[in-house]
Amino acid sequence: MYDVIVVGGGHAGCEASYACSKLKKKTLLISANIKNIADMPCNPSIGGTAKGIVVREIDALGGIMGKVADKTHLQIKMLNSKKGPAVRSLRAQADKVEYPKAMLNILKSQKYLEIKEAMVEGLDVKNKKIEGVILENGEIIKSKCVILTTGTYLKSQILVGDTKTPSGPHGENFSKNLSDKLRNLGFEIQRLKTGTPPRIDKRTVNLKELQEEKGDNKYYTFSFDNEPSYDLDKQISCYLVYTNEKTHKIIKENLDKSSMYGGYVEGVGPRYCPSIEDKIVRFQDKERHQLFLEPETVSNDEWYLQGFSTSMPKDVQERMVHSLKGFEKAKINKYAYAIEYDAINPLQIKSSLETKIITNLFTAGQINGTSGYEEAAAQGLMAGINACLKIDSKEPLVLKRNEAYIGVLIDDLVTKGTKEPYRLLTSRAEYRLLLRGDNADLRLRKYGYEIGLIDQKQYDNLIEKEKNINYVINLLKTTNLKLNEETKKIFTQNNIEIPNRSESLSKLLKRPEINIKFLKNFCSLDYNEEILEQVEIAIKYEGYIEKTKKEVERLISLENKKIPKDIDYDKVGNLATEALEKLKKVNPTTIAQATRISGVNPSDIAVLSVYLKKEYGKNE
Amino acid sequence: MNDTICAISTALGVGAISIIRVSGPEAISIVNKVFKGKDLNKVDSHTINYGYIIDKNKIIDEVLVSIMKAPKTYTKEDVVEINSHGGISSTNKVLEILLCNGCRLAEAGEFTKRAFLNGRIDLIQAEAVSDLISSTTDASRELSLNQIGGKLSKIIKNLRQEILEVLANIEVNIDYPEYEDAVLVTVDILKEKIKIIEKKLKEILDTAKDGKLIQEGIKVALIGRPNVGKSSLLNKLIEEDKAIVTDIAGTTRDIVEGSISLKGIKFRFIDTAGIRDTSDKVEKIGVEKSINTINDADLVIVVLNGTEKLTLEDKKILESVKSKKSLIFINKNDKKLNIDLKNTIDVIYGNTINEDGIDNLKEKLIEMFNLGSLNLNDFTYISNARQIALLKGAKKLIESIKEQIENEMPVDLIEIDLKRIYDVLGEITGETYQDELIDELFKNFCLGK
């Protein structure tokens, strides 16, 4: 008897089984193919806008994605570094051979974790409660909780042109029956689609024709505990290339041969990650589109052609690739393909990621309708944490929208559902000035510590950091600049206008041309860069941070208006039909959550509030 | 909202007929119980039916009953309207019978509240209905009707759309920093956009001022020493004897007001207690009230006694209105004038005995408020204090944005304020949910529609 069985060894499964075993729960990870654990079947990168912040959040809570990425990347960059602090986000080109290896090593060293190679085809359910899983060979393995992280492996089909082959990624075995079993249990199954571009043998590309994109000339790590372990100068570059008239002509002429336009696809693909034929059809006036040639690993010369995902037949793909400048003689190692798979409707899961239908059954990752390694890992971690809390009869950890991107992600899923593979975007977060990559530890480490994924030493470091930040902020607020010949000279030397009167250093720091390093001229600021960065952000953007906090207060007041679990929406009366249906389906736990459901209008919320007041007294 | 409500929806005692409105799931069946005529449960929707309201087989009134079935009604519920013969006693009796047969008396504004809650009208429309009920002049009624039509909602929705497009562009820049497909919203581009948004906001706010005039009317305070003829002037202006006029100085101890309509705009004249140092306690309170009235008046008319030289008190009064929009009425020009007023602000001479100067005064008022140029045909004015406050809030945010652009704040931070403006505009049309809003709103409704 296990405490937790994790089905699937992708990014969600890895975090889930790591968290459960770290929390000393007897855990079994079942993977269809152990060599595919932590596989990156699509882009060879970890992080990106919003996603990079999620990786930091995972690390803050005690997950492992960031730690592994730090050790195995080929290049790292801070995106949006010229924009405000809220939208900066790390992205690393990960080595897709080394990353899975490192991950597997960590999992293998977990004392409470066993790994088994098998295909799960059924669930052992009694009285709407999970009791274990059933393998392909009929074997039943018992557990208290099950976490499904099946990725794209539910009834997967690979599409290339007009050919449709039942298969997982890389021609792997897939689960034929599990999604039907889920449907029989009452889950709504939806068909989703995603795609991946061709892989090119880099040696056959004339890189001189391409524009080089280097990694940042500054050290970064995802993890708050890691020191940089790479060599700045040894980062591997990416390359920028454009499609051209010839490429577009080939695509237009062969449109009916693509799976998408030929009508061979039933799954819904993501709008934010369109195939190249989609881009050309939808944006007719664009003369060219950007593509990036990205390294996948140091182990071989297979490179990833980002932006060129397509479901064209192989011969058309050849011609498309060869039309690109520098790619005239390029050799395609792996053709682009689209993949269709089954997922459940995320409206059927709770904020804890436990399903509403089957007790102690959790789902995370692509099965919940998301896309992306980071989104998957985040859910895997939360599902793992909440399965453990459930076993211990404790309240689940539900992060709020003002606390973490992970909170935004899960709340969006369980409140709004999704019709296409869901990707996190910074624009999905209302309070992103608070949800920065640089302060993920300050936001979330305490939760990790309470749960037991963050150890005492990590926690002590956090408390020390907090103390120092507050000290320096206070110092700058209470220290006035002394205007004398000596200090005036410093301003002149730095080409900065001399203030006309003595003011506090914190006021001075609010001036756009002054940074915190400049203040070292006037007071001792012997702290590491991390602390000074926090102080600088807190002071420079104080006004906006306060504004955002005010808005959070409004959210919290609505969040505190709980909706009783036993509410009968049919009795409320006067709700619009659409709102009634949605409210019944989502079953929001608070008025705040109800306001976020699409199709529920302010008048419906008013009706609901009046009803709650009437029926349940003061609904505070 | 599962119960059926009723109320008299016309002014009591005025007009030849009164309308009693009933709304709710049992509206038709309840009225049918007390109606002698066709079976109302069986008649078609939107029909008018002749018959009698009866009470224990006794005929109470001869009536026409309109049957309107949900959802195509004002409240989106079943609605019945009973047209009865205007007399107070028979109308009240009909209402009483309905209450005895299962209706509940509607709370103030409840019909409109139901219309709003059932999604029949948006917030601007709901507020406009509230204004319509209390509007007393033709111009303000027309303004209310225009808002019900949603003209204002449309203007604001367009502005929101414009802002939304800028927001979306900034978001794309953030989420896809390496893609060239979207134009990068730079500070310079943002500056231009802000200019346009500011201009549109200003246009709406400018009409808001006019809208407020139309809706709430212009408040005019009459001030002056005791017994200079303020009350007489008020009576002449409104053509009725509202204020008590005596020869005894200090007669008016409380605020007396009356109104007239000039060019469709309501002028509310407020007679104040004469301002003087007094030991009379009651009069003293009156004097204090007068000073408060001056503070929130749109215009102050200083009334002076033309037969006397300016006194110290007159001078004090003139000094106190210096910063207000004001004019001077020199009274008693039917007698010998001794007043030694230097040419200061606008002065009208006249008296309340043979009514000389009263028409001049009215013309002056029209001129001062530019009512000749007020475009009464295009009533897309914002007119409600809540709406104006929200718009002013939005304008403040524009100021903050401009300031932060100067401070070289990153665009994605400035966007926070822009998003807020988007939300604020949504609050005007009721598209963003705000908890307190609805309670606040329906407090201001009066009975019936």
Interface residues (C-beta under 8 A of the other chain):
Chain A: T49 A50 L79 N80 K82 K83 G84 A86 V87 F283 K286 H289 Q290 F292 L425 T426 S427 L433 K510 P512 Y541 Y544 K547 T548 S557 L558 G573 N574 A576 I591 T595 N601 P602 S603 D604 I605 A606 V607 S609 V610
Chain B: M1 N2 R114 F116 L117 N118 G119 E171 N173 I174 D175 Y176 P177 E178 Y179 E180 D181 N407 E408 M409 P410 V411 D412 L413 I416 D417 R420 G430 E431 T432 Y433 Q434 D435 L437 I438
